[in-house]
Amino acid sequence: MNENSAPHGGQPDDTPELRGLYAGFEQLSVMPLWTQIGDLMPHHPKPRAVPHVWRWSELYPLAQKAGELVPVGRGGERRALGLGNPGLGGNAHISPTLWAAIQYLGPRETAPEHRHSQNAFRFVVEGEGVWTVVNGDPVRMSRGDFLLTPGWNFHGHHNASDHPMAWIDGLDIPFSFQNDVGFFEFGADRVTDYATPDLSRSERLWCHPGLRPLSGLSNTVSSPIGAYRWVHTDRALNDQLLLEEEGHPATLAEGHAAIRYVNPTTGGDVMPTIRAEFHRLRIGTKTQKRREVGSSVFQVFEGRGEATLGDATHRLEKGDLFVIPSWVPWSIGAETQLDLFRFSDAPIMERLHFARTAIGADAE
């Protein structure tokens, strides 16, 4: 290598010959690694997605207005307001792998059936009166319930009440979109069953503590349970905190109870691409600072507190949603008892062996 061609700062000298080489690269859609390595292989994750908080007090009025102006029916399919991360260029993606939306259904309205490859769930922060019909099984939706629509299951919704209802939808749409794995198919223009049972068939079969039907011994990729009811979630969190008070450590950390929703056929996550949890912090409890590979979304179910996301601290109230991109440091503090629903892309990160966590001083 002669003196004129010696690299400076890892890059070759700017010469007419080099510019000609780069022009040849451009013509053939070739991109040299040495000009991009810092972006493609950073020393740690540098997400384009940014931490962000959406206020329920601002979102819900928009959903109500959409309910007045936008019909639900074949074509538009759903009256859903996707939450677009400000760092992701105008897409309705809350993170590179996750999608979150507020869905709103008016009195006596029906959302037609369809199915898609993407895995979906619903979480209800307030209200009742809607049934989601999954493969012909009507599933009641009520406050605090976590409901599943795994990929390629036909599903529609019907509101049997005289009041509107809103909830959050979570899906793996960005992950499936980026990897070109999505399929979509229309179903019936209505729903296949307008019944309003208190318990769905899937619950009657699968939701008996510690018991598994002999008719369903094969493991399933996604959980066969249609709804994880608030009464069980609430009791499990309360019992963890009571056991802690009695001197029998049962919480994730002092004053911090938590559960994970699981697939009863495997003991693993409810769906192959999405993990779902619920957290309860006692008054005054603050979590340790954490960094995690992958992204998470939280919704405040009840209470007040604050979330420190990166260098900024945000007040939290009922219904507020916030996203934590990959490797952004975060912690949560409770002003009152604070209940939080969480979903993440952890199954993807763990299955692909990208998962990594730093806690406390390691997260600085």
Summary of the structure (lengths in Angstrom):
residues: 364
radius of gyration: 23.5
end to end distance: 42.8
largest distance: 81.8
contacts: 1147
relative contact order: 0.14
helix: 21%
strand: 32%
